[in-house]
Each structure stands twice: as structure tokens, then as C-alpha cells.
């Protein structure tokens, strides 16, 4: 078990797997948060109700509703990932990556949302497949994705560096713009036809 006298702040980047546009959140949570607490934090971050069962997959082990196991017990290092699964009927899955371990500061409230993009699908939307079907049915020009690409390009040209650009989000935006653009029509193969005139022989 973790030392209750020690506390750090974990900065987590949470990505909802399999959906486009990319749905993600950046959260600050206490290292003393147990897994049941983390579940409730994720539910708030994605606007879900907490009605369905869930599980965490950490270091090759599966955990359910654990109030006796804290994040600090796993001794996670920056860059490590854990998996969160919710609603086993439609199977939403989130990838949590520990971006940084910060010192605890009393004036910094936690848990706390530090950013994110795009609303999460409804927990009863039919899972990734059902949600993408809805997205394809109500397909609009990806103006936000195009704007993100323009901002990233402008930043790279101005600073002569990719620093500060979220490459995962940039790749998702690029894919959305490309999928919206009409595919070039393939030209039919060119067939050359030559007429050969054969002079008849005289008898």
C-alpha cells in the first residue's frame, strides 16, 4: 500500500479509443485516489452516468470497484498507460497515459480538468460502431479539423519547430479532412488502337 503521508499529482491524458473526431481529456488527480474515485472522475469528464459496470487494466491485471487500491500503489512512471473499460454491453474503452507526476500544492485543486476536445458520445449510443454510424450519417465539413491543421502549420512555420503541437490530435484532424475530401476519379486505362491497311496483292 502507498504511504498515506505522501501525495503527488498525476497529470493524465485520457483518450476514448476508436472514435473520430478524437475525444480526449487532460486531468489532474491525486496519487492517493483509489480506482473507484478515478472511475467517478472519468464519468464526470465524459458526461456519463456511472450506471454500468467498469474495470481497469493495469500492469497486466484487471481491477473492478476497488476502494482499497490507490494509484500510488502501482508506482507508475511518466509515459506508462492504463486501460479503462466501461459499459460491457457496448464496450467503451479509454486509454490513460501518465504525462507527468507533479508535486502536491495546496492551492491547486484536484481532481481538475486541464483541457480536452470534443464532446463524448452518449454511453448508450451503441458503442464505437454505432457512434461512427451516426457521425457518418450527419457528416458536416470538418471545419474544426481544418482550423487545427492551419494553426499547426502556422505555428511550425513561425517557430521552425513542432514543439507544442499535439501530434496525435494532428494526425486525427488530417485523417478527418482527407476522409471528407472527394477521392480523385480513376481514369479508365488508355487503349491504343491502330488500323493497319494491307495492300491487296495483284494477280
C-alpha positions as CSV (number, residue, x, y, z in Angstrom):
1,X,0.0,0.0,0.0
2,X,1.1,3.6,-0.6
3,X,2.4,5.8,2.2
4,X,-0.7,8.0,3.3
5,X,1.7,10.8,4.2
6,X,3.0,11.2,0.7
7,X,0.9,12.6,-2.1
8,X,1.6,13.7,-5.7
9,X,-0.5,14.9,-8.5
10,X,-0.8,12.8,-11.6
11,X,-1.4,14.5,-14.9
12,X,-3.3,12.1,-17.1
13,X,-4.3,12.3,-20.8
14,X,-7.4,10.2,-21.4
15,X,-8.3,9.2,-24.9
16,X,-11.6,7.5,-25.9
17,X,-10.4,4.8,-28.2
18,X,-11.9,4.1,-31.7
19,X,-13.9,7.3,-32.3
20,X,-13.3,10.1,-34.7
21,X,-13.1,13.1,-34.1
22,X,-10.6,12.3,-31.3
23,X,-12.2,12.7,-27.9
24,X,-9.7,13.3,-25.1
25,X,-9.4,14.9,-21.7
26,X,-6.4,16.1,-19.6
27,X,-6.9,15.6,-15.9
28,X,-5.1,16.3,-12.6
29,X,-5.8,13.6,-10.0
30,X,-4.2,12.8,-6.6
31,X,-1.9,9.8,-6.4
32,X,-4.0,8.8,-3.3
33,X,-7.2,8.5,-5.4
34,X,-8.4,4.9,-5.4
35,X,-9.7,3.2,-8.5
36,X,-13.4,3.8,-7.6
37,X,-12.6,7.5,-7.2
38,X,-10.8,7.5,-10.6
39,X,-13.9,5.8,-12.2
40,X,-16.1,8.6,-10.9
41,X,-13.7,11.3,-12.2
42,X,-13.8,9.7,-15.6
43,X,-17.6,9.6,-15.6
44,X,-17.7,13.3,-14.9
45,X,-15.1,14.1,-17.5
46,X,-17.1,12.3,-20.2
47,X,-20.6,13.2,-19.0
48,X,-21.6,9.6,-18.3
49,X,-24.0,8.4,-15.6
50,X,-21.9,5.6,-13.9
51,X,-24.9,3.2,-14.3
52,X,-22.9,0.4,-15.9
53,X,-20.0,-1.8,-14.7
54,X,-16.4,-1.0,-15.4
55,X,-12.9,-2.3,-15.0
56,X,-9.3,-1.1,-15.1
57,X,-6.4,-3.0,-16.7
58,X,-3.1,-2.0,-15.0
59,X,0.2,-3.8,-15.3
60,X,-1.5,-6.9,-16.8
61,X,-4.1,-7.2,-14.0
62,X,-7.8,-6.5,-14.0
63,X,-9.4,-4.5,-11.3
64,X,-13.1,-3.7,-10.6
65,X,-14.5,-1.4,-8.0
66,X,-11.5,-1.1,-5.7
67,X,-11.6,1.4,-2.9
68,X,-8.6,-0.1,-1.1
69,X,-6.2,0.2,-4.1
70,X,-4.7,3.7,-4.9
71,X,-2.9,4.9,-8.0
72,X,0.3,5.3,-6.0
73,X,0.3,1.6,-5.2
74,X,1.2,0.9,-8.8
75,X,4.3,3.1,-8.7
76,X,3.6,4.4,-12.2
77,X,6.2,6.3,-14.2
78,X,5.6,9.1,-16.8
79,X,4.7,7.6,-20.1
80,X,3.0,4.5,-18.7
81,X,-0.5,3.6,-19.7
82,X,-3.6,2.0,-18.1
83,X,-6.8,0.9,-19.7
84,X,-10.4,1.8,-18.5
85,X,-13.4,-0.1,-19.9
86,X,-17.0,0.9,-19.2
87,X,-20.4,-0.5,-20.2
88,X,-19.7,-4.0,-21.2
89,X,-22.8,-4.0,-23.4
90,X,-21.3,-1.6,-25.9
91,X,-17.7,-1.6,-24.5
92,X,-16.3,1.9,-24.3
93,X,-12.6,1.9,-23.8
94,X,-10.3,4.7,-22.7
95,X,-6.5,4.8,-22.8
96,X,-5.0,6.7,-19.8
97,X,-1.4,7.9,-20.2
98,X,0.5,9.4,-17.3
99,X,2.0,12.5,-18.7
100,X,3.7,13.8,-15.6
101,X,4.0,13.5,-11.8
102,X,3.7,16.9,-10.2
103,X,4.4,17.9,-6.6
104,X,1.4,18.4,-4.4
105,X,0.4,22.0,-3.9
106,X,-2.3,23.0,-1.6
107,X,-3.6,25.9,-3.8
108,X,-4.0,23.5,-6.8
109,X,-7.5,21.9,-6.5
110,X,-7.9,18.4,-7.7
111,X,-9.3,16.5,-9.3
112,X,-9.3,19.1,-12.0
113,X,-9.8,19.2,-15.8
114,X,-7.0,20.9,-17.6
115,X,-8.3,20.6,-21.1
116,X,-9.8,18.4,-23.8
117,X,-11.6,18.3,-27.1
118,X,-14.9,17.2,-28.4
119,X,-18.0,16.0,-26.5
120,X,-18.1,12.3,-25.6
121,X,-20.7,10.1,-27.2
122,X,-23.7,9.1,-25.1
123,X,-23.0,6.0,-23.1
124,X,-25.9,4.2,-24.8
125,X,-25.0,5.2,-28.3
126,X,-24.2,1.7,-29.4
127,X,-20.5,1.7,-28.8
128,X,-17.8,2.8,-31.3
129,X,-19.6,1.3,-34.3
130,X,-22.9,2.8,-33.5
131,X,-21.4,6.2,-32.8
132,X,-19.4,6.3,-36.0
133,X,-22.6,5.3,-37.9
134,X,-24.2,8.4,-36.5
135,X,-21.2,10.5,-37.3
136,X,-21.2,9.3,-40.9
137,X,-24.9,10.0,-41.3
138,X,-24.7,13.6,-40.1
139,X,-21.5,14.4,-41.8
140,X,-20.5,18.1,-42.0
141,X,-17.4,19.7,-43.3
142,X,-14.6,19.2,-40.7
143,X,-14.1,23.0,-40.2
144,X,-12.6,22.5,-36.7
145,X,-10.1,19.9,-38.1
146,X,-9.1,22.2,-40.9
147,X,-8.6,25.1,-38.4
148,X,-6.4,22.9,-36.3
149,X,-4.3,22.0,-39.3
150,X,-4.0,25.6,-40.2
151,X,-2.9,26.6,-36.7
152,X,-0.4,23.8,-36.5
153,X,1.1,24.8,-39.9
154,X,1.3,28.4,-38.9
155,X,3.0,27.5,-35.5
156,X,5.5,25.3,-37.2
157,X,6.4,27.9,-39.8
158,X,6.6,30.7,-37.2
159,X,8.7,28.8,-34.7
160,X,10.5,26.4,-37.1
161,X,9.6,23.6,-34.7
162,X,6.9,21.0,-34.0
163,X,7.2,21.7,-30.2
164,X,3.9,22.3,-28.6
165,X,1.9,20.5,-31.3
166,X,-0.2,17.5,-30.3
167,X,0.9,15.0,-33.0
168,X,-1.9,12.5,-32.1
169,X,-4.6,15.2,-32.4
170,X,-2.9,16.5,-35.6
171,X,-3.0,13.0,-37.2
172,X,-6.7,12.6,-36.3
173,X,-7.5,16.0,-37.8
174,X,-5.6,15.2,-41.0
175,X,-7.5,11.9,-41.4
176,X,-10.8,13.7,-41.0
177,X,-10.0,16.3,-43.6
178,X,-8.8,13.6,-46.0
179,X,-11.8,11.4,-45.5
180,X,-14.1,14.4,-46.3
181,X,-12.4,15.3,-49.5
182,X,-13.7,13.6,-52.6
183,X,-11.5,10.9,-53.9
184,X,-10.0,11.5,-57.3
185,X,-11.7,9.5,-60.0
186,X,-9.6,6.9,-61.6
187,X,-9.2,7.3,-65.3
188,X,-10.0,4.3,-67.4
189,X,-7.0,2.6,-68.9
190,X,-5.9,4.1,-72.1
191,X,-6.4,1.7,-75.0
192,X,-4.5,2.4,-78.2
193,X,-6.0,1.2,-81.4
194,X,-4.1,1.1,-84.6
195,X,-5.5,0.4,-88.0
196,X,-3.2,-1.4,-90.4
197,X,-4.1,-1.2,-94.1
198,X,-2.8,-4.2,-96.0
199,X,-2.5,-3.6,-99.8
200,X,-4.1,-6.4,-101.7
201,X,-1.8,-8.4,-104.0
202,X,-2.4,-8.2,-107.7
203,X,-2.9,-11.5,-109.5
